[in-house]
Amino acid sequence: MNIPQKPEPEKSTRQRSTHSVEDRLNSEIVQMLEIDGRMPFSEIAQKLNVSEGTVRNRVNGMKDAGLLRIVAIADPSASEYKADAMICLKVAPGVTPFSVAERLGKVSSVVYVLWVTGRFDLLVELVCDERDDLVSFLETHVHGVKDIADAEVMLGLKNFKNQFLLKRNWEEAPKEF
C-alpha cells in the first residue's frame, strides 16, 4: 500500500542584510576598521555593545561577499609622489568619453577618471614616481593621439589634503609607459 508522502514545506530563503554595507551595524564596524584595520573584534564589540562573535561574523560575511577588504595604506602625507597631475581632456569629434576613459583607465598610473561638464570632457588624475614617467605618459597616451582633441595638464605642486587614501592600484600592475 502506497501512502502518499506529505510534501516537505519549502524552506524560506530569507535574505539577510547582515552582509550589506548599508546595514547600520556593518557601517559602524567598517568606520572603526577604516580608522584602525587591526582593531581587535573584541574592542569593536565592546564599543558597539554587541558580542565579539557578531563582529567576527559580520566582518567575515562582508569579506566573503566581496564588500570589504582590509589592507594597509601608507599615509599619503608621509610620501609625496614625484609627479601628480590633473589632466583635462577634450575628446575628438566622433569619439565618446567612455572609450577614452576605458583606454586611459587601463594605465596603472591613472588613479582617477571622471566624465565632467564644461569646456572639457574628462578629468584624469595621474600619479607617478618619477617626472620622466609623466612626460612619457603624455607623449604616449595624450599628445598626438587621435581620440583626444585638446588637453590641459596641471602639475601638482603640493598636496594639502587627500580625502581619497587609495592613490594607487595596490595590486602589482605592469608599467605602461
N, C-alpha and C positions, 0 to 999 in steps of 0.2 A: 504494500500500500504506500503510495507516494503522498507524503504530507507536504503541501506547498510550504515552502520556506518563506518566512516573513522577510521582505527585503530590509536590509540594514539601512537605517536612516543616513542620509548623506551628511557627511561632516561639514560643518560650515567652515569656509575658508575666510575667516575674518581677517581683514587687512589691518595690521598694526602700524601705527605711526611711530613706533619706537625707533625706527631706523631713519627717520626723516630729520634733516637739519632744521626744518621748520618747527619741530616739536620743541616746546619751551624748555624742558629739562635738557634735551640734547644741545640746544643752543647755548644754555648756560655752561654745560660741560665743555663745549668747543671754545667758548670765550676764555675759560680758565686755561685750557690747553694752548691757546694762542699766546697767552702770557708766559706760560712755562710748560712746554711739551713733555717735560719729565716729572710734572707734579704727580705725586702718588694718588692712586684712586681713592685711598683711604682719606686723604686730605680733601679731595674734591667732594667725596661723600659727606664728610663732616660739615663742610661749608654749605652744601645744598640740602642737608638734613635728609639724606637718603642712605641706603646701605651701600657698602663698597661693591657688593655683587651687582647691584643695579648699575653703578657707574661702569664697571667692567663689561657687563652685558651690552650696555648702550654703546660704549666705545667700540667694542668688537663688532657689534651689529653694523655700525656706521662704516667701519673699515671694510667689513665683508661686502657691504652694499656698494663700495666704491665711493662713498660720500666723504670719507675722512682719511687723510694720510698725515701722519705725524713725521715731520722732518726737521732737521737742524737748519737754521737760517743765520747766515752771518749778518751782523748789524751793518747796514749799508753806510751808516755814517762813519764806521771804522775803516772802511776802504773805499776809496774813490776810483772810479774807472778812469782810464786814460782818455777815453773819448765817449761822451754821452751826448747824443744829438737827437733833436726832434726834426723830422723832415716832413714838410708839407708837399704833397704831390697832387698835381692836376693830371688826370688820366687823359690819354689821347682820344680824339673823337672815334666813336665806334667801339671803344673798349669799356668794359664795365669795371667799376671799382672792385667788385668781388674778385675778378680774375687777377688784378694786380695785387690785391690783398692776399689772395691764395698763394701767388708766386713768392711774394716777399715773406709771408708767414713761415715758409719752409727754411728760411735762413736763420741759423741759430742765434745770431747777434741781434735780430729783430725781436724785441720783447713786447711790443705793443703796436697794434694796427687798429685804427678807428676810422670809420667812414664818417665824414663830417659835412656840414653845410658851409656855404660861403664860397670864397674865392678858390679854395682847394677842395679836392675830393677825399683825400686820405691824409691822416696824420700818423706818422710812423715814428716810433722811438727805437733807437739803436744804441746798444752799449757794447763797447769794445775795450779790450785790454791794452791795445796799442793804437796810436793815432794812424799809423800806416794801414791798419785794418779798416778804419773809417774811409780813408781815401780809396782803398781797394773796393770796398762795398759800393761807394758812389760810382766809381768807374764801371764796375761790373753790373750793378743792378738798377742804377738810376739814370746817369747821363748817357745819352746816345742809345737808350733802349726805346724801342718803337711803341711800347704801350704807355709811356709817360710823356706828356706834352710839356710839363713845366715842374720845376722843383725849387723849393726854398729850404736851405739847410741852416738850422740854428744849432750851433755848438754850445753845449752846456759848459758854463764856466765854474759854477759852484752849486752843489746840491744843498739846499736849505731844509727841505723836507721831502721824505719819500714815504708816502702813505702805503704804497704797494711794495711790500718787502721782497716779493719774489721778482727779482730783476733778471733772472736767468732761468733757462731751462736746466734744471738740476741733473737731468739725465745726460749722459755723455752723448754729445752730438758732434758729428764731423764738422770741421771748419769749412765754410763755403765761400771763401774769398778767392 
